[in-house]
Amino acid sequence: MLWQAEGLSKSCGGLPALAEFCFSIREGYIHGLFGPHGAGKTTLCNVSTGLYTPESGRCTCAGRNLTDCK
C-alpha cells in the first residue's frame, strides 16, 4: 500500500473527530475524500501529515511511519 491508516483516533474539544479510522490507498488508483462539515476530513489530513498527533493508531506512507503514538 502506498498510504495506510490503521485505527486512527483523535478528539477535538472533547468530541471524537476520528474514531478507529482505517483506510488504504493503492498506487495507480484515484481516490477521493468527501463528507459533510465536521466529518473529520481536515483532522484526518492533519493527523496523517504529522501536524496533529493521534491518540491511537498509526499512518504509514510507503512503509514509513508518519505518526508517533506513545
C-alpha positions in Angstrom: 0.0 0.0 0.0 1.2 3.5 -0.8 -0.6 5.1 2.2 -2.3 3.3 5.0 -4.1 4.4 8.2 -4.8 1.8 10.9 -7.1 2.6 13.9 -6.5 6.4 13.9 -8.4 8.2 16.7 -8.3 11.9 17.5 -10.6 14.1 19.6 -11.0 17.8 19.3 -12.6 19.7 22.2 -13.7 16.5 23.8 -15.6 15.3 20.7 -14.3 12.5 18.6 -13.1 13.7 15.2 -11.7 10.4 14.1 -12.6 7.1 15.8 -10.7 3.9 14.8 -10.3 5.2 11.2 -8.8 2.7 8.7 -8.1 3.4 5.1 -5.6 2.3 2.4 -4.5 4.0 -0.8 -3.0 1.8 -3.5 -0.6 3.1 -6.1 -2.1 3.7 -9.5 -5.6 4.4 -8.4 -7.5 7.7 -8.0 -9.0 8.2 -4.5 -11.3 10.9 -3.1 -12.2 12.0 0.4 -15.5 13.8 0.9 -18.1 14.1 3.6 -20.3 16.7 5.4 -19.0 19.6 7.5 -17.5 18.3 10.7 -16.9 14.7 9.5 -13.2 14.8 10.2 -11.7 15.3 6.8 -9.3 18.1 7.8 -8.4 16.3 11.1 -7.5 13.2 9.0 -5.2 15.2 6.8 -3.6 16.9 9.8 -3.1 13.6 11.6 -1.8 11.8 8.5 0.8 14.5 7.8 2.0 14.7 11.4 0.6 18.1 12.2 -1.6 16.5 14.9 -0.6 13.5 17.0 -3.3 10.8 17.0 -4.5 9.4 20.3 -4.2 5.9 18.9 -3.4 4.2 15.6 -0.8 4.9 13.0 -0.4 6.1 9.5 2.3 5.0 7.0 3.4 6.2 3.6 5.4 3.7 1.5 6.1 1.8 4.7 7.4 4.8 6.7 5.5 5.6 9.9 4.1 9.2 9.8 2.6 9.2 13.2 4.3 8.6 16.6 1.8 7.3 19.1 3.1 6.8 22.5 
